């Protein structure tokens, strides 16, 4: 199995090699409070609608299950807000991508599907929302590792085609084929902290971006656009349903377009994508706005899927869908793992939102039930790396399984952008002398509290987190992004770029 080597805790430090065994534990104490983010206002030109008519906006590229295919997505028409909204007809505008190997020769053509989603509330005084027309087109028969130029829109309508953009397909699947850089971010939001992270990430010129949940944070706002750092503190007792302000999704898509139109981005859901509405419907924006290789990887779900990038098999899992051993996700995961050929894709990497191994106070052991259900299966197939977010701080583990150092366990890396309006997480070491019991307040969507795991096995007893556990190699309360560079079948380099 591949060894995860050459880990870099900070860009200025010398790389530490996992060949030398477990490292750390190291804690960098919180030096200043940078957790109070300021929103990009809707007057910022980067979030305003810059197209007219049926011209495409919010253009994004995503990967299919194999590098010979890719998805292009965009939106035409503007959203509507109000007490009564009338959805646009998805058949009004065609879903066409013209593409080729040169900017002046986009001669191939693919067509796809369009949809509209709504966010509706069954109470007077709340503003409903309906989106513009969202298009998803799958390009097939592509050459791996090749730059393609493309235009999207409807060529039958004047002014309804985009400018020419370009993206590069992933390397061919195989043990000696890898992309240069894979960026990993989480909890982005749309604040001035977000702009720092995204600009810094873009300067590293990644070939692929993994966004491990919590995208626009539209659910930190009322339907009138009023926002807060803590929704439950400010609004929970005064609103009949947890509202969201859906235009924040459109603002986010417009701001991110310079990145997403040229660099494939793979997204998995977080808790801020739940967004309940009428009829107990959830995840409407997440499911509609992004393209996922769900059908291609036989999951048929936007919440979990897999794809190959060179010699890496990626698995994106759902922390907020059923992950029990009797559920569809677990059964799909068993089948997907059974098909992985490690002689072809030596690296097995997973991503989801809520971390299994995090020693911060925020969301401590919130995903314990998911870990109990799935960790043994992933361990049995020799998973190498797990990327998560949720905590709004950075932490990297040693190889761990069931809270015990294990040379066959996975390296768990939790990234924290903190670009949203929620505060930065702190460790228990930031409050010397305080040694709390494990928290027992999991998210309602996380499947309950697995309390028995705190009283038996390697996790028994009361941990004191100002003494960092040995499975935690490095932690610091910083915002930023990570860059993964897989070098060959056995070596990879991980760098954390703090803002």
C-alpha positions as CSV (number, residue, x, y, z in Angstrom):
1,X,0.0,0.0,0.0
2,X,1.2,3.5,-0.6
3,X,2.9,5.4,2.2
4,X,1.8,9.0,2.8
5,X,5.2,10.7,3.0
6,X,6.7,14.1,3.2
7,X,4.1,16.1,5.2
8,X,4.7,19.8,5.5
9,X,3.0,21.5,8.4
10,X,3.9,25.0,7.2
11,X,5.2,26.3,3.9
12,X,8.4,27.6,5.5
13,X,9.3,24.4,7.4
14,X,11.4,21.5,6.3
15,X,9.2,18.5,5.1
16,X,8.7,15.8,7.7
17,X,8.6,12.3,6.4
18,X,6.2,9.7,7.7
19,X,8.8,7.1,7.0
20,X,10.3,8.1,10.3
21,X,7.1,7.2,12.1
22,X,4.5,9.3,13.9
23,X,5.3,12.9,14.4
24,X,4.2,15.6,16.9
25,X,2.0,16.2,18.7
26,X,2.4,19.9,18.0
27,X,-0.1,22.6,18.9
28,X,0.3,26.2,17.7
29,X,-1.8,28.3,20.1
30,X,-4.3,30.9,18.9
31,X,-2.4,34.2,18.6
32,X,-5.2,36.5,17.5
33,X,-9.0,36.3,16.8
34,X,-9.4,36.3,13.1
35,X,-12.7,34.5,13.2
36,X,-15.0,37.5,12.6
37,X,-15.4,37.7,8.9
38,X,-17.0,40.5,6.9
39,X,-19.4,39.6,4.1
40,X,-18.9,40.7,0.5
41,X,-21.9,43.0,0.1
42,X,-24.4,42.5,-2.8
43,X,-23.0,45.8,-4.2
44,X,-19.6,44.3,-4.8
45,X,-19.1,44.0,-8.6
46,X,-17.7,40.5,-8.1
47,X,-21.0,39.2,-7.0
48,X,-23.3,41.3,-9.2
49,X,-24.9,39.9,-12.4
50,X,-22.6,41.0,-15.2
51,X,-24.5,39.4,-18.1
52,X,-27.7,40.3,-19.8
53,X,-30.5,38.4,-21.5
54,X,-29.8,34.6,-21.7
55,X,-26.0,34.9,-21.6
56,X,-24.5,32.3,-19.3
57,X,-23.0,33.1,-15.9
58,X,-21.7,31.1,-12.9
59,X,-19.8,28.8,-15.3
60,X,-18.2,25.8,-13.7
61,X,-16.3,22.6,-14.7
62,X,-16.5,19.3,-12.8
63,X,-15.0,15.9,-13.4
64,X,-16.7,12.8,-14.5
65,X,-15.7,9.3,-13.1
66,X,-12.9,9.0,-15.7
67,X,-10.6,11.6,-17.3
68,X,-12.2,11.0,-20.8
69,X,-15.3,12.9,-19.6
70,X,-16.1,16.2,-17.8
71,X,-19.1,18.3,-16.9
72,X,-19.8,22.0,-17.8
73,X,-22.5,23.8,-15.8
74,X,-23.9,27.3,-16.0
75,X,-26.9,29.5,-15.3
76,X,-29.0,31.6,-17.7
77,X,-31.7,34.0,-16.6
78,X,-31.9,35.7,-13.2
79,X,-33.4,34.4,-9.9
80,X,-36.7,35.7,-8.5
81,X,-37.5,36.6,-4.9
82,X,-40.9,37.3,-3.4
83,X,-44.0,36.0,-1.7
84,X,-45.1,34.5,-5.0
85,X,-42.6,33.4,-7.6
86,X,-43.1,31.8,-11.0
87,X,-40.2,29.5,-12.0
88,X,-38.7,30.0,-15.4
89,X,-39.2,27.3,-18.1
90,X,-36.0,25.2,-18.4
91,X,-37.0,24.5,-22.0
92,X,-36.7,28.2,-22.9
93,X,-33.0,28.0,-23.5
94,X,-30.9,25.2,-24.9
95,X,-28.0,23.5,-23.1
96,X,-25.1,23.4,-25.6
97,X,-21.4,23.2,-25.2
98,X,-19.1,23.7,-28.2
99,X,-15.5,22.7,-27.6
100,X,-12.2,21.9,-29.3
101,X,-8.5,21.9,-29.1
102,X,-8.1,25.6,-30.0
103,X,-9.9,28.8,-29.1
104,X,-10.8,29.5,-32.7
105,X,-11.8,25.9,-33.4
106,X,-14.6,24.8,-30.9
107,X,-16.1,22.5,-33.5
108,X,-17.4,19.6,-31.4
109,X,-20.8,20.0,-29.8
110,X,-22.5,18.4,-26.8
111,X,-26.0,18.9,-25.4
112,X,-27.4,18.3,-21.9
113,X,-30.2,19.0,-19.5
114,X,-31.6,22.1,-17.7
115,X,-33.5,22.5,-14.5
116,X,-34.9,25.1,-12.1
117,X,-35.2,24.8,-8.3
118,X,-37.1,26.7,-5.7
119,X,-36.7,27.4,-2.0
120,X,-40.3,27.8,-0.6
121,X,-41.7,28.6,2.8
122,X,-45.2,27.9,4.0
123,X,-45.5,31.1,6.1
124,X,-46.6,34.6,5.3
125,X,-43.9,37.2,5.4
126,X,-41.1,35.0,4.2
127,X,-39.8,35.6,0.7
128,X,-39.6,32.6,-1.6
129,X,-36.9,32.0,-4.2
130,X,-36.7,30.4,-7.6
131,X,-33.4,30.1,-9.5
132,X,-32.3,30.9,-13.0
133,X,-32.1,28.0,-15.4
134,X,-29.3,25.7,-14.4
135,X,-27.6,23.7,-17.2
136,X,-25.4,20.6,-17.0
137,X,-23.7,19.2,-20.1
138,X,-21.4,16.1,-20.1
139,X,-18.5,16.1,-22.5
140,X,-17.4,12.6,-23.5
141,X,-14.6,11.2,-25.6
142,X,-12.0,13.6,-24.3
143,X,-8.3,12.9,-24.3
144,X,-6.7,12.8,-20.9
145,X,-4.2,15.5,-19.9
146,X,-5.4,17.8,-22.7
147,X,-6.4,21.4,-22.7
148,X,-9.9,22.0,-24.2
149,X,-11.5,25.3,-25.1
150,X,-15.2,25.7,-24.9
151,X,-18.2,28.0,-25.1
152,X,-21.5,27.3,-23.4
153,X,-25.1,28.5,-23.9
154,X,-27.7,28.4,-26.7
155,X,-26.3,29.2,-30.2
156,X,-29.8,29.6,-31.5
157,X,-30.4,32.7,-29.4
158,X,-28.5,35.9,-30.2
159,X,-26.1,36.8,-27.3
160,X,-26.8,33.6,-25.5
161,X,-23.3,32.0,-25.8
162,X,-20.5,32.6,-23.4
163,X,-17.0,33.8,-24.1
164,X,-14.4,31.1,-24.8
165,X,-13.0,29.4,-21.7
166,X,-10.5,26.6,-21.3
167,X,-9.8,23.7,-18.9
168,X,-7.5,20.7,-18.8
169,X,-8.6,17.2,-18.4
170,X,-7.1,15.0,-15.7
171,X,-4.1,12.6,-16.5
172,X,-4.9,9.1,-17.8
173,X,-5.7,6.6,-15.1
174,X,-2.6,4.6,-14.2
175,X,0.0,4.2,-11.4
176,X,2.5,6.6,-13.0
177,X,0.2,9.4,-13.9
178,X,-0.7,12.2,-11.5
179,X,-1.9,15.8,-11.7
180,X,0.5,18.5,-10.5
181,X,-1.5,20.1,-7.7
182,X,-4.8,19.3,-6.0
183,X,-6.1,22.1,-3.8
184,X,-8.3,21.3,-0.8
185,X,-10.6,23.8,0.9
186,X,-13.6,23.7,3.1
187,X,-16.1,26.1,4.7
188,X,-15.6,28.8,2.1
189,X,-18.5,31.2,2.4
190,X,-18.3,34.6,0.8
191,X,-16.4,37.1,2.9
192,X,-13.2,39.0,2.6
193,X,-11.5,36.0,4.2
194,X,-12.9,34.0,1.3
195,X,-11.2,36.3,-1.2
196,X,-7.9,35.9,0.6
197,X,-8.1,32.1,0.5
198,X,-9.3,31.9,-3.1
199,X,-6.8,34.3,-4.4
200,X,-4.0,32.5,-2.6
201,X,-5.3,29.1,-3.8
202,X,-5.5,30.4,-7.4
203,X,-1.9,31.6,-7.3
204,X,-0.8,28.0,-6.6
205,X,-2.4,27.1,-10.0
206,X,-4.1,23.9,-8.9
207,X,-5.2,21.3,-11.5
208,X,-8.2,20.3,-9.4
209,X,-10.1,21.7,-6.4
210,X,-11.8,19.6,-3.7
211,X,-14.4,21.6,-1.7
212,X,-15.3,19.4,1.3
213,X,-18.6,21.0,2.3
214,X,-20.1,24.3,3.5
215,X,-20.2,26.4,0.3
216,X,-22.2,29.7,0.4
217,X,-23.6,29.8,4.0
218,X,-26.9,31.1,2.6
219,X,-28.5,29.6,5.7
220,X,-27.0,32.2,7.9
221,X,-29.4,34.8,6.5
222,X,-33.1,35.5,6.7
223,X,-35.1,35.7,3.4
224,X,-34.8,39.5,3.6
225,X,-31.0,39.2,3.4
226,X,-30.3,40.0,7.0
227,X,-27.3,38.0,8.2
228,X,-25.8,37.0,11.5
229,X,-22.7,35.3,12.8
230,X,-24.9,32.9,14.8
231,X,-28.3,32.2,13.3
232,X,-29.5,30.1,16.2
233,X,-28.5,32.9,18.6
234,X,-30.2,35.7,16.7
235,X,-33.2,34.2,14.9
236,X,-34.1,30.7,16.1
237,X,-36.9,31.8,18.5
238,X,-38.4,34.4,16.2
239,X,-38.7,32.6,12.9
240,X,-41.1,29.7,12.1
241,X,-38.6,27.8,10.0
242,X,-34.8,28.1,9.5
243,X,-34.8,30.5,6.5
244,X,-32.1,30.9,4.0
245,X,-31.2,33.7,1.6
246,X,-30.7,31.9,-1.7
247,X,-29.2,34.9,-3.6
248,X,-26.0,34.2,-1.7
249,X,-25.6,31.1,-3.8
250,X,-25.8,33.2,-7.0
251,X,-23.3,35.7,-5.5
252,X,-20.9,32.8,-4.7
253,X,-21.2,31.3,-8.2
254,X,-20.4,34.7,-9.8
255,X,-17.5,35.4,-7.5
256,X,-16.0,31.9,-8.1
257,X,-16.5,31.8,-11.9
258,X,-12.9,32.8,-12.7
259,X,-11.7,29.8,-10.9
260,X,-14.5,27.3,-11.6
261,X,-14.7,28.0,-15.3
262,X,-11.1,26.9,-15.8
263,X,-10.3,24.5,-12.9
264,X,-12.5,21.5,-12.2
265,X,-14.0,21.6,-8.7
266,X,-15.5,18.6,-6.9
267,X,-17.9,19.4,-4.1
268,X,-19.5,17.4,-1.3
269,X,-22.3,18.5,1.0
270,X,-21.9,20.1,4.4
271,X,-24.4,20.9,7.1
272,X,-24.9,24.4,5.8
273,X,-26.3,22.9,2.6
274,X,-29.2,21.2,4.4
275,X,-31.5,24.3,3.9
276,X,-34.9,23.0,5.0
277,X,-38.0,24.2,3.2
278,X,-41.6,23.4,2.5
279,X,-42.4,19.7,2.7
280,X,-39.3,19.0,4.7
281,X,-37.3,19.2,1.5
282,X,-33.5,19.6,2.0
283,X,-30.3,20.2,-0.1
284,X,-32.3,21.7,-3.0
285,X,-29.6,24.3,-4.0
286,X,-26.7,21.9,-3.5
287,X,-28.3,19.1,-5.6
288,X,-29.3,21.5,-8.4
289,X,-26.3,23.7,-8.8
290,X,-23.5,21.3,-9.0
291,X,-22.7,18.4,-11.5
292,X,-21.7,15.1,-9.9
293,X,-20.4,11.9,-11.4
294,X,-23.1,10.0,-9.6
295,X,-24.5,8.0,-12.4
296,X,-21.0,7.3,-13.8
297,X,-19.9,6.0,-10.5
298,X,-23.2,4.1,-10.0
299,X,-24.1,5.9,-6.8
300,X,-27.0,7.7,-8.4
301,X,-26.9,10.2,-5.5
302,X,-25.4,13.7,-5.4
303,X,-24.3,13.1,-1.8
304,X,-21.7,10.4,-2.5
305,X,-19.7,9.4,-5.5
306,X,-16.3,8.4,-6.8
307,X,-13.9,9.3,-9.6
308,X,-10.4,8.6,-10.8
309,X,-7.6,11.1,-11.3
310,X,-4.5,9.5,-12.7
311,X,-3.3,7.0,-10.1
312,X,-5.8,8.3,-7.4
313,X,-9.2,6.9,-6.7
314,X,-11.3,9.6,-4.9
315,X,-14.3,8.7,-2.8
316,X,-16.6,11.5,-1.7
317,X,-18.9,10.5,1.2
318,X,-22.0,12.0,2.8
319,X,-21.9,12.9,6.5
320,X,-25.5,14.1,6.2
321,X,-27.1,11.2,4.5
322,X,-27.7,7.7,5.8
323,X,-24.3,6.0,6.4
324,X,-25.5,3.0,8.4
325,X,-24.4,-0.4,7.3
326,X,-27.9,-1.2,6.1
327,X,-28.2,2.0,4.0
328,X,-27.7,2.7,0.3
329,X,-24.5,4.7,0.9
330,X,-22.7,1.9,2.8
331,X,-23.7,-0.7,0.2
332,X,-22.5,1.5,-2.6
333,X,-19.2,2.1,-0.8
334,X,-18.7,-1.6,-0.4
335,X,-19.2,-2.1,-4.2
336,X,-17.0,0.8,-5.1
337,X,-14.1,-0.2,-2.9
338,X,-14.3,-3.8,-4.2
339,X,-13.8,-2.5,-7.8
340,X,-10.6,-0.5,-6.9
341,X,-7.5,-2.0,-8.4
342,X,-4.5,-0.7,-6.4
343,X,-2.1,-1.7,-9.1
344,X,-3.9,0.8,-11.4
345,X,-4.8,3.5,-8.8
346,X,-2.3,3.0,-5.9
347,X,-3.7,5.9,-4.0
348,X,-7.1,5.8,-2.2
349,X,-8.3,9.2,-1.0
350,X,-11.6,10.2,0.6
351,X,-13.4,13.4,1.5
352,X,-16.4,14.4,3.5
353,X,-17.4,17.3,5.7
354,X,-17.4,16.5,9.4
355,X,-14.1,15.0,10.7
356,X,-13.8,11.8,12.5
357,X,-10.5,12.8,14.2
358,X,-10.5,16.4,15.5
359,X,-9.3,17.6,18.9
360,X,-10.9,21.0,18.7
361,X,-13.8,22.0,21.0
362,X,-16.0,22.8,18.0
363,X,-18.0,19.8,16.7
364,X,-16.0,17.5,18.9
365,X,-16.8,13.9,18.0
366,X,-19.9,15.0,16.2
367,X,-19.4,12.5,13.4
368,X,-18.6,9.6,15.8
369,X,-21.6,7.5,14.5
370,X,-20.3,7.8,10.9
371,X,-16.9,6.8,12.0
372,X,-18.2,3.7,13.9
373,X,-20.3,2.7,10.8
374,X,-17.6,3.2,8.1
375,X,-14.1,3.3,9.5
376,X,-13.5,-0.4,9.6
377,X,-14.6,-0.8,5.9
378,X,-12.3,1.9,4.7
379,X,-9.5,0.6,6.9
380,X,-9.8,-2.9,5.4
381,X,-9.2,-1.5,1.9
382,X,-6.2,0.5,3.1
383,X,-7.4,4.1,2.6
384,X,-4.5,6.5,2.6
385,X,-5.8,10.0,3.2
386,X,-9.1,11.6,4.4
387,X,-9.9,15.3,3.9
388,X,-12.6,17.0,5.9
389,X,-13.6,20.5,7.0
390,X,-16.3,21.8,9.4
391,X,-14.1,22.8,12.3
392,X,-12.7,26.1,10.9
393,X,-9.2,25.3,11.9
394,X,-6.3,23.1,10.6
395,X,-5.3,19.7,12.0
396,X,-3.3,16.8,10.6
397,X,-3.2,13.4,12.2
398,X,-0.7,10.6,12.2
399,X,-1.9,7.3,10.7
400,X,-4.8,6.3,12.9
401,X,-7.5,3.7,13.3
402,X,-10.0,3.5,16.1
403,X,-8.1,6.3,18.0
404,X,-4.9,4.2,18.0
405,X,-1.7,4.9,16.0
406,X,-1.7,2.3,13.2
407,X,0.8,2.0,10.4
408,X,-2.1,0.9,8.1
409,X,-4.4,3.6,9.2
410,X,-5.3,6.7,7.3
411,X,-3.9,10.2,7.6
412,X,-6.8,12.6,8.5
413,X,-6.5,16.2,7.5
414,X,-9.1,18.8,8.4
415,X,-8.8,22.1,6.6
416,X,-10.4,25.3,7.8
417,X,-10.9,28.3,5.5
418,X,-13.1,30.3,7.9
419,X,-14.2,32.5,5.1
420,X,-17.8,32.2,6.4
421,X,-19.4,34.3,9.2
422,X,-18.8,31.7,11.9
423,X,-15.9,32.0,14.3
424,X,-12.6,30.2,14.2
425,X,-12.3,27.1,16.2
426,X,-10.0,26.9,19.2
427,X,-8.4,24.0,20.9
428,X,-8.8,23.1,24.6
429,X,-5.2,24.1,24.9
430,X,-6.2,27.7,24.2
431,X,-7.9,27.6,27.7
432,X,-5.2,26.2,30.0
433,X,-6.4,24.2,32.9
434,X,-9.8,23.4,31.4
435,X,-10.3,19.7,30.8
436,X,-14.0,19.2,29.6
437,X,-15.8,15.9,29.1
438,X,-16.6,14.9,25.5
439,X,-19.4,16.8,24.1
440,X,-22.7,15.0,23.4
441,X,-24.6,17.5,21.1
442,X,-24.3,16.1,17.6
443,X,-26.0,17.7,14.6
444,X,-29.6,16.4,14.2
445,X,-28.7,15.1,10.7
446,X,-25.7,13.1,12.0
447,X,-27.6,10.0,13.1
448,X,-27.5,10.3,16.9
449,X,-24.9,10.1,19.6
450,X,-22.7,7.0,19.8
451,X,-22.0,7.4,23.5
452,X,-20.8,3.8,24.0
453,X,-17.7,4.6,22.2
454,X,-16.6,7.0,24.9
455,X,-16.7,4.3,27.6
456,X,-15.0,1.3,25.9
457,X,-12.0,0.5,23.7
458,X,-9.1,2.8,22.9
459,X,-11.3,5.9,23.5
460,X,-12.2,5.0,27.0
461,X,-11.8,7.6,29.8
462,X,-11.7,11.4,29.9
463,X,-9.2,13.0,27.6
464,X,-7.7,16.3,28.6
465,X,-7.1,18.2,25.4
466,X,-4.5,20.6,26.7
467,X,-2.4,17.4,26.4
468,X,-2.7,16.7,22.7
469,X,-3.4,13.0,21.9
470,X,-0.6,11.1,20.1
471,X,-2.8,10.5,17.0
472,X,-2.9,14.3,16.4
473,X,0.3,15.3,14.7
474,X,-0.2,19.0,14.2
475,X,-2.9,21.6,14.8
476,X,-3.2,25.3,14.5
477,X,-6.2,27.7,14.5
478,X,-5.6,29.1,11.1
479,X,-7.5,29.6,7.9
480,X,-6.2,28.7,4.5
481,X,-6.0,26.0,1.9
482,X,-4.0,22.8,1.3
483,X,-2.1,21.6,-1.7
484,X,-1.6,17.8,-2.3
485,X,1.1,16.8,-4.8
486,X,1.2,13.0,-5.5
487,X,4.6,12.3,-6.9
488,X,4.4,8.6,-7.7
489,X,3.0,5.3,-6.5
490,X,4.5,5.7,-3.0
491,X,5.3,9.4,-2.3
492,X,3.1,12.5,-1.9
493,X,3.7,16.0,-0.6
494,X,1.1,17.9,1.5
495,X,1.4,21.6,2.2
496,X,-0.8,23.8,4.4
497,X,-0.9,27.4,3.2
498,X,-2.3,29.5,6.0
499,X,-3.7,32.9,5.1
